[in-house]
Amino acid sequence: MHGREECEAVVTDNGEIGGRPVGVDGRLRAVVGLAQEMAAAHTSQESVGAAAEAARRALDGGFAAISVWERARGRLRVLVNVGELMAGEEPLPEDESYPVHDFPEIAEFLHEHWAAGGEPHAWVETADGVRPGAAPPGHQGAPPASGSWGRVAALRRRGRGSCVVAPIVLHGRAWGELYVARVIGRPVFDRDDADFATVLASVTAAGLAQTERLEEARRLAFTDPLTGLGNRRAVDIRLDEALEAYHADGTVVSLVVCDLNGLKRVNDTLGHAVGDRLLERFGSLLSLCGAMLPGALVARLGGDEFCLLGVGPPADEVVRVADELCRRAAELEMGEGVACGIASTGDPIGPVPSARRLFRLADAAQYRAKAARSLKPVVAGRDGGTEDSVIRLADTSAAHPPERRRFRGRR
């Protein structure tokens, strides 16, 4: 990279001219800042937004966007727009996309260049269709010095005079692009800007890769690896949030605890691989039924135990879905149905100061269903209110150490 002339303006202590990083030190700070802002993001959306804004500032642009190349659909889809937005541009567009054939560089000559062993380089486009300085590798039928008609038209339509486009390469493949623009009347980007944009795109790619790894780690932390459902940790967090809403405004919170019957017999007679398939099939069935309740969380608590957490729907609706789950589970090949217990703040179950009590109530109801070999769910509080035998069983278990299911005897 070449340093900029710094004698025509006052340079700040941060190595900037009018907010624009100059010289090696200023640009190094900009690169470090971009990496730090992406590292501080919690989601891929936040990470992309941070990268776009940091790149816009680093290149002294009025506008910046990051787009992803969706190969299967042959389009560039815009993930985020930052800075001075024009008509039709939204910060987080739902479906702003452009056919790749209107912007062929990413799919044609750049991609072919990388495949031949070259390196991805950014380039500059202007509203008059001329690329200042070196251009990206040309392809047959398109002069290297001419800008793509799609980008030129977009610049003119939105009153922008120039843009710099930098490919983002992730895991060795063209992932998308970083786009930074200036309005007409501002200095046109030059080759030095394009070189710097190439560096910013590389740092962005590294940040996206890190975000992917973190999101995968979070996903694994809250997902049961066998069934793909949530795990106990996911349930605990969601239930705590739900009970906060219940205490604040009376939001109905319902917990369905299920015990898959016959799993031990299947494991002992047919093998654990077959038992795992039974768990997976029931998990799919639970997911299907859970979808009948908007916003429900379905999870595997461990072993043969599952749960469904409903937040918002009336207790009767949750009971209806649980009844459907029991009916369908009874039809599963190899299994012996499921025992379901329900506890809902929409029923007369007494105070629910914590998630532990709701779990104890649902557990006690499930225990009753299993003991009675019930084909339908047992619901706490629906047979005598707070004098219900299920509630008495749950409250009796509270006298024991607060380990869930302690009263069941077999754990």
ABEGO torsion letter per residue (X at the ends): XBBBBAAABBBBAAGBBGGBBBEAAAAAAAAAAAAAAAAABABAAAAAAAAAAAAAAAAGBABBBBBBBBAAAGBBBBABBBEBBBBGBBABBABBBBBAAABAAAABAAAAAAAAGBBBBBBBBBAAGBBBEBBBBBBBGBBAABBBAAAAAAAAAAGBABBBBBBBBBGGBBAEBBBBBBBBGBBBBBAAAAAAAAAAAAAAAAAAAAAAAAAAAAAAAABBAAAGBBBAAAAAAAAAAAAAAAAAAGBBBBBBBBBBBGAAAAAAAAEAAAAAAAAAAAAAAAAAAAAABBGBBBBBAEEABBBBBBBGBBAAAAAAAAAAAAAAAAABBGBAEBBBBBBBAABBAEBBABAAAAAAAAAAAAAAAAAAGBABBBBBGABGEAABAAAAAAAAAAABBABBGAAAGAX
